[in-house]
Amino acid sequence: MMEMFNMGDYGPYVWSCFGLTAFVVGIIEWRARQRHKIMAREIEVRLRAMEGRE
């Protein structure tokens, strides 16, 4: 089992790259969800404003 994680002495490099990539993808996903919520609120406000004009 440890041989799989060590990967012929390249393990620390490989696993740190994997971890960094997972972290960056997580941040991108989190920010995309935040942006989506903000845009949905803005659309809702604009729709309500347009309904008030009619």
C-alpha positions in Angstrom: 0.0 0.0 0.0 2.8 2.4 0.9 4.5 1.7 -2.5 1.4 3.0 -4.2 1.6 6.3 -2.3 5.4 6.7 -2.6 5.3 6.1 -6.4 9.0 5.5 -6.7 10.0 8.6 -4.7 7.8 10.8 -6.8 4.9 10.4 -4.4 5.3 13.8 -2.6 5.4 15.6 -5.9 2.4 13.7 -7.4 0.2 14.0 -4.3 1.0 17.6 -3.7 0.0 18.4 -7.3 -3.1 16.4 -6.9 -4.0 18.2 -3.7 -3.3 21.6 -5.1 -5.4 20.8 -8.2 -8.3 19.6 -6.0 -8.1 22.7 -3.9 -8.1 25.0 -7.0 -11.1 23.2 -8.5 -12.9 23.5 -5.2 -12.3 27.3 -5.1 -13.5 27.6 -8.7 -16.6 25.7 -7.9 -17.3 27.7 -4.7 -16.9 31.0 -6.5 -19.1 29.9 -9.4 -21.8 29.0 -7.0 -21.5 32.4 -5.3 -21.6 34.2 -8.6 -24.7 32.2 -9.7 -26.5 33.2 -6.5 -25.6 36.9 -7.0 -26.8 36.8 -10.7 -30.1 35.1 -9.8 -30.8 37.8 -7.2 -30.0 40.5 -9.7 -32.3 39.0 -12.3 -35.1 38.7 -9.7 -34.7 42.3 -8.7 -34.8 43.4 -12.4 -37.9 41.3 -13.1 -39.7 42.8 -10.1 -38.7 46.3 -11.3 -40.1 45.6 -14.8 -43.3 44.3 -13.4 -43.7 47.5 -11.4 -43.6 49.6 -14.6 -46.5 47.9 -16.3 
